[in-house]
Amino acid sequence: MARQTGRRRFLELSGTVLGGIAVGTTVTAAERTDRFIVETKGGRTPEDVEVVHEMSGVGFVVVEGSESELKRSKAVKGYAPDIEIQLDEPEVNDDAPAAEESSPEDEPLYPLQWDKQSQNIPEAHDVTQGEGTRVAIIDSGVFADHPDLDVNRDLSRNFTDDNEGAGVPAGDDHGTHVAGIAGALDNGRGVVGTAPETDLVDCRVFSYGPGASFADILAAIVYSANIEADAANLSLGAYPISRKGNGQFYGKVLNSTMTYANREGTLLTIAAGNDSADLQHDKNLISLPNEGAQACSVAATGPIGFQWNDEAFGDIDEPPESPAFYTNYGTNAVTVAAPGGDAYLPAIGVNENDDGEDDYNWFYDLVLNTTADVNFETEDIDDDDDKEPIDYLGAEPTYGWKAGTSMAAPQVAGAAALVKSENPEYNANQIESVLKRTAEVPEDYDKAYYGAGVIDPAEAVRD
């Protein structure tokens, strides 16, 4: 019988060194009143507004100024307010366990990387480690000082309006984890990525506030294509967005931007989302950007009981290729699936010891990779002692577990780099075709969760 996963409340749990889970976030789209995405006529630029991002290759610009100026301008074909994507973290974050720190020099962490083991990454590395390729990470910032990451600082860019620069996790450590999954170094310490020899580029679109500008994301996609990135990973998104009203314009500009990137040779690997949503049958709703043109939309898989299954929960083992409980799905909405991590919810927070520690290492089912202990200056935002970050103060390198389609997408970005390394003449469509052709839908599971199937990098590099 094919396994079915209904709509269930997903969660995000975050943790400290070697602990925690991040299984995605609920997102809402808030419109800005002073910033607009503008479709121009004949490449002309509107007057009396400030151009924030020039995207001449796709016929759009991002401006700040008065809407009345845009209405009067003869250079404007169409426009819509920029969207700020908000991240809403559930209270279950408080249940995340912490684990003792482990020195990566003394104890390499590969034995806990079920995601790389299930993909036979060492076998793929016998062929290539991604030499001669480039992967852009469009995210919350990549910690360039992490000893397990080699980030191209010269090409890295900050697309936000803060002054923190690039190569820093000023949004949080999400981007650092994503970057490690795609390309953590094979240096005998800590963890390893799928393509450790790829050239990682940090394209930061999140600042220390809760949201990311849709326009900044579009600009980062264009930039990734212009620097000849072979893959650009977007572990972010907004759902649900109406296909009507401004949604039509957002879809148009997104499709133009993504088509441009594809034409320039950049494969866009994008998280399918963590809403347990059937994207195939959601009528007039759209998930952005993973349902845009040329998107390689990635669903998540993960094990249950990896190195921790206990008799107290009975026979709960699930293989690494089983669908994660939170992943979005849909026959034509998912391109491929990849390891993103899963979680057996009844085990979270269960303990029988007086020390207050969890008895069950349920977080082993998540994806382990590079993280950062980020320090923010904060301020109070309400009477419940809630705080929000207002300034980035620095970070220290760590390792930790997270889960989500955010973790699945960079598995594919790394695999794309491996394929490109072996086939430098391939364009983005050819790389994606190899990944799909060598993927496999596991027996007795619903194809809607997999698209072409779970990727097999070791097979892909030999295709």
C-alpha positions as CSV (number, residue, x, y, z in Angstrom):
1,M,0.0,0.0,0.0
2,A,1.3,3.4,-0.9
3,R,2.1,5.5,2.2
4,Q,-0.1,8.6,2.5
5,T,0.7,11.7,4.6
6,G,-2.2,13.9,5.3
7,R,-2.2,17.6,6.3
8,R,-0.6,17.8,9.7
9,R,0.8,20.7,11.7
10,F,4.5,20.9,10.9
11,L,7.0,22.2,13.3
12,E,10.3,24.0,13.5
13,L,12.6,23.2,16.3
14,S,16.0,24.8,16.6
15,G,18.8,23.8,18.9
16,T,22.3,24.6,20.0
17,V,25.5,22.6,19.2
18,L,24.6,19.1,18.0
19,G,21.0,19.5,19.0
20,G,17.7,20.9,17.6
21,I,15.5,20.6,14.7
22,A,14.2,23.1,12.1
23,V,11.4,21.6,10.1
24,G,10.4,24.8,8.3
25,T,8.2,27.7,9.0
26,T,4.8,29.0,8.3
27,V,5.0,32.0,6.0
28,T,2.9,35.0,5.3
29,A,3.4,37.6,2.7
30,A,3.2,41.2,3.8
31,E,3.2,44.0,1.1
32,R,5.5,47.0,1.4
33,T,4.2,50.4,0.6
34,D,7.4,52.1,-0.4
35,R,9.1,49.4,-2.5
36,F,7.9,48.1,-5.8
37,I,8.9,45.5,-8.5
38,V,8.5,47.3,-11.8
39,E,8.2,45.9,-15.3
40,T,9.7,48.5,-17.6
41,K,9.0,49.5,-21.2
42,G,11.9,49.2,-23.6
43,G,14.5,49.0,-20.9
44,R,13.7,52.5,-19.7
45,T,14.0,53.3,-16.0
46,P,11.3,55.2,-14.1
47,E,12.2,58.7,-13.0
48,D,11.9,60.3,-9.5
49,V,12.3,56.9,-7.8
50,E,15.4,55.2,-6.4
51,V,16.5,52.0,-8.2
52,V,17.4,49.4,-5.6
53,H,18.1,46.4,-8.0
54,E,18.6,46.6,-11.7
55,M,17.5,43.4,-13.4
56,S,17.8,44.5,-17.1
57,G,18.3,40.9,-18.2
58,V,14.7,40.1,-17.3
59,G,13.1,43.5,-18.0
60,F,12.4,44.4,-14.4
61,V,13.7,46.8,-11.8
62,V,13.2,47.2,-8.1
63,V,12.6,50.7,-6.9
64,E,11.8,52.7,-3.7
65,G,9.6,55.7,-3.9
66,S,6.0,56.9,-4.3
67,E,3.5,54.8,-6.1
68,S,2.1,58.0,-7.6
69,E,5.4,58.5,-9.5
70,L,5.1,55.0,-11.0
71,K,1.5,55.7,-12.1
72,R,2.6,58.8,-14.0
73,S,5.7,57.3,-15.5
74,K,5.7,56.3,-19.2
75,A,8.6,53.9,-18.6
76,V,6.4,51.6,-16.5
77,K,4.5,48.7,-18.0
78,G,3.3,47.2,-14.8
79,Y,4.2,47.0,-11.1
80,A,3.3,45.5,-7.7
81,P,4.4,46.1,-4.2
82,D,7.4,44.1,-3.0
83,I,6.5,41.3,-0.6
84,E,8.2,40.6,2.6
85,I,8.1,37.0,3.5
86,Q,7.6,36.5,7.3
87,L,8.8,33.5,9.2
88,D,6.6,32.3,12.0
89,E,8.3,30.0,14.5
90,P,6.0,27.7,16.5
91,E,6.3,27.4,20.3
92,V,7.6,23.8,19.9
93,N,11.0,25.3,19.3
94,D,11.2,25.4,23.1
95,D,11.2,21.6,23.2
96,A,14.4,21.2,21.2
97,P,17.1,19.2,23.1
98,A,20.7,20.2,23.4
99,A,23.6,17.8,23.2
100,E,27.1,17.9,24.4
101,E,29.6,19.6,22.2
102,S,31.9,17.3,20.2
103,S,35.3,18.4,18.9
104,P,35.3,17.9,15.2
105,E,39.1,17.4,15.2
106,D,38.8,14.5,17.6
107,E,35.6,12.9,16.4
108,P,34.5,13.3,12.8
109,L,30.7,13.3,12.5
110,Y,30.2,11.4,9.3
111,P,28.8,8.3,11.1
112,L,25.8,10.5,12.0
113,Q,25.2,11.7,8.5
114,W,22.6,9.2,7.4
115,D,21.7,11.6,4.5
116,K,25.1,11.2,2.9
117,Q,25.3,7.5,3.7
118,S,21.9,6.8,2.1
119,Q,23.0,8.6,-1.1
120,N,26.3,6.7,-1.3
121,I,28.2,10.0,-1.4
122,P,31.7,8.4,-0.8
123,E,31.0,6.3,-4.0
124,A,30.2,9.5,-5.9
125,H,33.3,11.1,-4.6
126,D,35.4,8.3,-6.1
127,V,34.3,9.9,-9.4
128,T,34.2,13.7,-8.6
129,Q,33.9,16.0,-5.6
130,G,32.5,18.8,-7.7
131,E,35.7,20.4,-9.0
132,G,35.2,23.3,-11.4
133,T,31.7,24.1,-10.4
134,R,29.9,26.9,-8.5
135,V,26.8,26.8,-6.2
136,A,25.1,29.9,-4.9
137,I,23.3,29.8,-1.6
138,I,20.4,32.3,-1.5
139,D,19.6,32.3,2.1
140,S,20.2,33.9,5.6
141,G,23.9,34.1,5.1
142,V,26.8,31.6,5.1
143,F,29.3,31.8,7.9
144,A,32.5,32.0,5.9
145,D,34.7,31.6,8.9
146,H,33.4,28.1,9.6
147,P,36.3,25.6,9.4
148,D,34.3,23.2,7.4
149,L,33.3,25.7,4.7
150,D,35.3,27.4,2.0
151,V,33.2,30.4,0.8
152,N,34.1,32.6,-2.2
153,R,34.1,35.9,-0.3
154,D,34.9,37.9,-3.5
155,L,31.7,36.9,-5.2
156,S,29.5,36.7,-2.2
157,R,26.9,39.5,-1.9
158,N,24.5,41.0,0.7
159,F,21.2,41.8,-1.0
160,T,19.5,43.2,2.0
161,D,19.6,46.9,3.2
162,D,21.7,46.2,6.3
163,N,25.4,47.0,6.5
164,E,26.7,43.6,7.6
165,G,28.1,42.5,4.3
166,A,28.3,38.9,3.1
167,G,29.9,35.8,4.5
168,V,28.2,36.3,7.8
169,P,25.1,34.5,9.2
170,A,23.3,37.8,9.9
171,G,19.9,36.3,9.2
172,D,20.6,33.2,11.4
173,D,22.5,29.9,10.9
174,H,20.0,28.4,8.4
175,G,22.1,29.4,5.4
176,T,25.2,28.0,7.0
177,H,23.5,24.6,7.5
178,V,22.3,24.7,3.9
179,A,25.7,25.5,2.5
180,G,27.3,22.6,4.4
181,I,24.8,20.1,3.1
182,A,25.7,21.2,-0.5
183,G,29.4,21.6,-0.1
184,A,31.1,21.2,3.3
185,L,34.7,20.4,2.9
186,D,36.1,16.8,2.9
187,N,38.9,17.8,5.3
188,G,38.8,15.0,7.9
189,R,37.0,17.1,10.5
190,G,33.4,17.6,11.3
191,V,31.0,16.8,8.4
192,V,31.2,16.4,4.6
193,G,29.0,17.9,1.9
194,T,27.8,16.4,-1.3
195,A,30.1,18.5,-3.4
196,P,33.1,19.5,-1.2
197,E,35.1,21.0,-4.0
198,T,32.4,23.2,-5.4
199,D,32.8,27.0,-5.2
200,L,30.3,28.2,-2.6
201,V,28.9,31.7,-2.9
202,D,26.9,33.4,-0.2
203,C,23.9,35.4,-1.5
204,R,22.3,36.7,1.6
205,V,18.6,37.8,1.4
206,F,17.7,37.6,5.1
207,S,18.7,40.2,7.6
208,Y,18.3,40.0,11.4
209,G,14.6,40.8,11.1
210,P,12.0,38.1,10.5
211,G,11.5,38.6,6.7
212,A,13.1,38.5,3.3
213,S,12.2,40.8,0.4
214,F,10.8,39.0,-2.6
215,A,12.6,41.5,-4.8
216,D,16.0,40.8,-3.1
217,I,15.4,37.1,-3.8
218,L,14.8,37.9,-7.5
219,A,17.9,40.0,-7.6
220,A,20.0,37.2,-6.0
221,I,18.7,34.7,-8.7
222,V,19.8,37.1,-11.5
223,Y,23.1,37.6,-9.8
224,S,23.7,33.9,-9.4
225,A,23.1,33.5,-13.2
226,N,25.4,36.4,-14.0
227,I,28.3,34.9,-12.0
228,E,27.8,31.6,-13.9
229,A,26.7,29.6,-10.9
230,D,25.9,26.0,-12.0
231,A,23.2,25.7,-9.3
232,A,21.5,28.3,-7.0
233,N,19.8,26.9,-4.0
234,L,16.7,28.6,-2.5
235,S,15.6,27.0,0.8
236,L,12.9,29.5,1.3
237,G,9.4,30.3,0.1
238,A,5.9,31.6,0.7
239,Y,2.6,29.6,0.7
240,P,-0.2,30.1,0.1
241,I,-0.2,32.9,-2.5
242,S,-3.3,33.7,-4.6
243,R,-2.8,33.3,-8.3
244,K,-5.2,36.2,-8.7
245,G,-4.6,40.0,-8.3
246,N,-1.0,40.9,-7.7
247,G,-0.2,37.1,-7.6
248,Q,-0.4,37.1,-11.4
249,F,2.3,39.8,-11.5
250,Y,4.5,38.1,-8.9
251,G,4.2,34.9,-11.0
252,K,5.2,36.7,-14.1
253,V,8.3,38.4,-12.7
254,L,9.3,35.1,-11.0
255,N,8.9,33.1,-14.2
256,S,10.9,35.7,-16.2
257,T,13.7,35.7,-13.6
258,M,13.9,31.9,-13.3
259,T,13.8,31.4,-17.1
260,Y,16.7,33.8,-17.4
261,A,18.7,31.9,-14.9
262,N,17.9,28.6,-16.7
263,R,18.9,30.1,-20.0
264,E,22.2,31.2,-18.5
265,G,22.9,27.7,-17.3
266,T,21.9,27.9,-13.6
267,L,19.8,25.1,-12.2
268,L,17.5,26.5,-9.4
269,T,17.0,23.9,-6.7
270,I,14.1,25.0,-4.5
271,A,12.5,23.7,-1.3
272,A,9.0,22.4,-2.0
273,G,7.8,23.7,1.4
274,N,6.8,22.2,4.8
275,D,3.1,22.6,5.0
276,S,2.1,19.0,4.3
277,A,0.2,20.5,1.5
278,D,-1.0,18.9,-1.7
279,L,0.2,21.4,-4.2
280,Q,-1.4,19.5,-7.1
281,H,-4.9,20.2,-5.9
282,D,-4.8,23.6,-4.2
283,K,-6.8,25.3,-7.0
284,N,-6.0,29.1,-7.2
285,L,-3.1,29.0,-4.8
286,I,0.6,28.9,-5.6
287,S,3.7,28.1,-3.7
288,L,6.6,30.5,-4.5
289,P,9.2,30.2,-5.8
290,N,9.2,26.4,-6.1
291,E,6.2,26.4,-8.5
292,G,7.9,29.0,-10.8
293,A,9.1,28.2,-14.3
294,Q,12.2,26.0,-14.5
295,A,12.2,25.3,-10.8
296,C,13.7,22.0,-9.6
297,S,11.2,21.6,-6.7
298,V,12.5,19.3,-4.0
299,A,10.5,17.3,-1.5
300,A,11.9,15.8,1.7
301,T,12.5,12.3,2.9
302,G,13.9,11.0,6.2
303,P,14.3,8.0,8.5
304,I,12.6,7.2,11.8
305,G,14.8,5.5,14.4
306,F,18.3,6.1,13.0
307,Q,20.6,4.8,15.7
308,W,18.1,5.4,18.5
309,N,15.0,3.2,18.1
310,D,13.8,2.1,21.5
311,E,11.4,-0.7,22.5
312,A,9.3,1.9,24.4
313,F,7.9,3.0,21.1
314,G,7.5,-0.3,19.4
315,D,8.6,-0.9,15.9
316,I,8.9,2.6,14.5
317,D,11.7,2.2,12.0
318,E,11.2,4.0,8.7
319,P,13.8,4.0,6.0
320,P,15.6,7.2,4.8
321,E,13.6,7.2,1.6
322,S,10.2,7.5,3.4
323,P,8.4,10.9,3.0
324,A,9.0,13.3,5.8
325,F,5.8,14.1,7.7
326,Y,5.9,17.8,6.9
327,T,6.8,17.8,3.2
328,N,4.6,19.4,0.5
329,Y,3.8,17.0,-2.3
330,G,2.0,16.9,-5.7
331,T,2.6,14.9,-8.8
332,N,3.4,17.9,-11.0
333,A,4.7,20.1,-8.2
334,V,7.6,18.0,-7.1
335,T,10.6,17.4,-9.4
336,V,12.6,15.1,-7.2
337,A,13.0,14.2,-3.5
338,A,16.1,14.2,-1.3
339,P,17.0,13.6,2.3
340,G,15.6,16.4,4.5
341,G,15.1,14.6,7.8
342,D,12.0,13.4,9.7
343,A,10.9,13.3,13.3
344,Y,9.0,10.9,15.5
345,L,6.9,13.4,17.4
346,P,5.9,11.2,20.4
347,A,9.6,10.9,21.3
348,I,10.3,14.6,21.6
349,G,10.6,15.8,25.1
350,V,10.1,12.3,26.6
351,N,12.5,11.5,29.5
352,E,12.5,9.3,32.5
353,N,15.7,10.5,34.1
354,D,16.1,13.1,36.9
355,D,18.6,15.0,34.9
356,G,15.9,16.3,32.5
357,E,17.6,15.0,29.4
358,D,15.7,13.3,26.7
359,D,16.1,9.5,26.8
360,Y,15.7,9.2,23.1
361,N,18.0,10.6,20.4
362,W,15.1,11.4,18.1
363,F,17.1,14.2,16.5
364,Y,19.4,11.7,14.9
365,D,16.7,11.5,12.2
366,L,17.4,15.1,11.3
367,V,20.2,16.3,9.0
368,L,23.5,17.0,10.7
369,N,25.7,19.7,9.2
370,T,27.5,23.0,9.8
371,T,25.8,25.6,11.9
372,A,26.7,28.7,13.8
373,D,26.1,30.0,17.3
374,V,24.8,33.5,16.3
375,N,24.8,36.4,18.7
376,F,22.3,39.2,18.2
377,E,21.5,42.4,20.1
378,T,17.8,42.2,20.8
379,E,15.0,44.4,22.1
380,D,11.7,43.6,23.8
381,I,8.7,43.5,21.5
382,D,5.8,42.8,23.9
383,D,5.0,42.1,27.6
384,D,5.7,38.4,27.3
385,D,9.5,38.8,27.4
386,D,9.6,38.1,23.6
387,K,12.5,39.7,21.9
388,E,13.5,40.4,18.3
389,P,17.1,40.8,16.9
390,I,18.1,44.3,15.9
391,D,21.8,43.9,15.3
392,Y,24.2,41.1,14.4
393,L,27.1,40.9,16.9
394,G,29.0,37.8,15.6
395,A,29.0,34.0,15.5
396,E,31.0,30.9,16.5
397,P,31.2,27.8,14.3
398,T,29.2,24.8,15.5
399,Y,27.5,21.7,14.1
400,G,23.8,20.9,14.5
401,W,20.7,19.1,13.3
402,K,17.9,20.6,11.3
403,A,15.2,19.2,9.1
404,G,12.9,20.4,6.3
405,T,12.7,20.7,2.6
406,S,15.2,23.4,3.2
407,M,17.7,20.6,3.9
408,A,16.5,18.5,1.0
409,A,17.1,21.2,-1.7
410,P,20.8,21.6,-1.2
411,Q,21.3,17.9,-1.4
412,V,20.1,18.3,-5.0
413,A,22.3,21.5,-5.6
414,G,25.3,19.5,-4.5
415,A,24.4,16.6,-6.7
416,A,23.9,19.0,-9.6
417,A,27.5,20.2,-9.0
418,L,28.8,16.7,-9.2
419,V,27.0,16.0,-12.5
420,K,28.3,19.3,-13.9
421,S,31.8,18.5,-12.8
422,E,31.8,15.3,-14.8
423,N,29.9,16.9,-17.7
424,P,31.1,20.5,-18.0
425,E,29.3,20.9,-21.4
426,Y,25.9,20.2,-19.8
427,N,23.4,23.0,-19.4
428,A,20.9,23.3,-16.6
429,N,18.2,21.2,-18.3
430,Q,20.6,18.4,-19.1
431,I,21.9,18.4,-15.5
432,E,18.3,18.1,-14.2
433,S,17.5,15.4,-16.7
434,V,20.4,13.3,-15.4
435,L,19.2,13.7,-11.8
436,K,15.7,12.8,-12.7
437,R,16.7,9.9,-14.9
438,T,18.8,8.3,-12.2
439,A,16.3,9.0,-9.4
440,E,14.0,6.2,-8.2
441,V,10.6,6.1,-6.5
442,P,10.7,3.6,-3.7
443,E,8.4,0.6,-3.9
444,D,5.1,0.9,-2.1
445,Y,5.3,4.7,-1.7
446,D,3.1,7.3,-3.3
447,K,4.8,9.0,-6.3
448,A,3.2,12.3,-5.4
449,Y,5.9,12.7,-2.7
450,Y,8.8,12.1,-5.1
451,G,8.4,13.4,-8.6
452,A,10.9,11.5,-10.6
453,G,12.2,9.8,-7.4
454,V,14.8,10.1,-4.7
455,I,18.1,11.4,-6.2
456,D,21.0,9.0,-6.5
457,P,24.2,11.1,-6.9
458,A,26.5,8.1,-7.1
459,E,24.5,6.8,-10.1
460,A,24.1,10.3,-11.6
461,V,27.8,10.9,-11.9
462,R,28.1,7.7,-13.9
463,D,25.2,8.3,-16.1
